[in-house]
Amino acid sequence: MRVFVKILVRKIFLVLLLTVFSCSKNEIVRNPNFSTVKFNIAVNLNLPSNDNLRFTGGSTRLAQGGINGILLFNLNGTYFAWEASCPNHPIRSCSRLDIKGVLAECGCEGYQYSLAIGQLLNPEESTKNPYPMLPYRVNQSGNTLYISN
């Protein structure tokens, strides 16, 4: 019985030790260029205006939702929704991202972002720790996408 208790105590000690050392003190850094907006919209994939989303690599811009709208992208049947504002500077009139094939491009600096992963593809040399595009939650039920923040 004592051997069992010793083994149990050792296992509990190891779990506690791993828990303490596996916790990191890294904080999630929120993008200071964006305010938080709450929305919940539905997108019907059967509508003719959304035909492009039915195909891999298809994308569209939605005016409703987000700060500057939403960019939707279909990657092999998985849908991604991104804020349609450039994340690497404060919101300005030129901050709106436009779709250029499988990329989103900022009208201010010409920054280009991947619609598949949201990462900045052409940072300037002086850009330190560039922000990726802001993703929004996408849930699919049948032919309807539900996008929310």
N, C-alpha and C positions, 0 to 999 in steps of 0.2 A: 504494500500500500504506500509506503514511504517513497519508493522509487517512482510510482505513478504521480505522487504529489510533486516531487522534485522536477519531473519532466513537465508537468503542467505549469509549474511556476516559471520554468525556463522559457516555455513557449509564450506565456503571457508577457514575460520580460522582453523577449525578442520582438513581439508584436508592438509593444509600447515603444521600444527603442526605434524600430523602423518607422513608426508613426511620427515620432518626434523629429527624426532626421529627414524624413521624406517631405515634410511640410516646407514649402519655400516661402520666402518673404517678398517674392516678386508681386507687385501689384498690377492689376489690369489698368493700363493707361487709357483713359477715355479720350477720344478725339475732341480737343477744345474748339474745333471749328464748327461742330455740329451741336445744335440743341436737340433735345429729345422730343419727338413728336409721336403721338399715339394715333394709330389708325388700324383699321381692319377692313380689307376690301376683298371682293370676290371677282375672279376673272373667269369668264366662260370661254373655254377653248373651242367651243362649237361656233362661236360668232365669226363671220368672215373677216372682221378686223384683226382677229388673232390667228389667222391661218398660218402665218410665219412661225408661230410657236409650236406647231405640230411636228416640225422637222428638226433633226439634230443640227445645232448651230443657229437655229432661228432665234430671233430676238425682237423685242418691241419696247417702246417707251410708253409708260402710263403717266398721264398728267396728274391723276389723283394719287394721294398717299405720299408719304415722305416729305422732305423739305422742298425739293425741286422736282418731284416726280419719282418714278421707279423705273429701273431698267430690268426687264425680264429676259432670261436666257435659257434655252433648252440644250442641255448637254446629255445626249443619249437617253432622253426621257426623264432626266432629273432636272428640275427647274430651280434656277437661282434668281433671287430678287436683290437688287442693289439700289442704294440711294443714288439718285441721278445728279448728285453734286460732287465736285472735286473735293476729296478729303484733305488735300494738302495746302489749303489756304482758306482764310475766312470767306464766307459766302459773299459773292459779288455778282454783278449782272453777267459776267462771262463764266461763272462757275459751273454752269449747266454742262453735264456730260452728254455727248452725242454718240450714237452708235455708229461705228465704222467697221462693218463686218463682224468679227468676233472680239472687237475691242471697243472700249469706251474712251472718248477723247475729250479733254478739257479745253474749252475755248480760250482760257487765259494763257497758259504756258504751253499748251500742246501736250500735256502729260497724257500717256496712254496706259490704260488698265485692261487686264484680261477679264472678259466677262465670265470666264470659267472659274477663275480662282480669286479675282478681285485685287490682285497685286499690281503695283506700279511697275511698268516695264521699262520706262525710259527716264529714270531720275536724273536730275542734274548732279554734277560732281559735288556741289555744296550741300545737297540734300542729305541730312542725317536722319536716320530712322523714319523713312516716309510712312505715312498712314496708308493702309489698304482701303479699298472701297468698303463702305458700310453695308453689311448684309442685313436682309430682313428675313424673317421666318416665312417659309412656304410649306403649306400642307395641301395635298391633293386628294380630292374625293371625286372619283369618276372623271368627268371632263371639266371640273371646276378647281381652280387654284385659289386658296385662301392665303392672303399675304397680310402679315401684321408685324407690329413692332411691340 
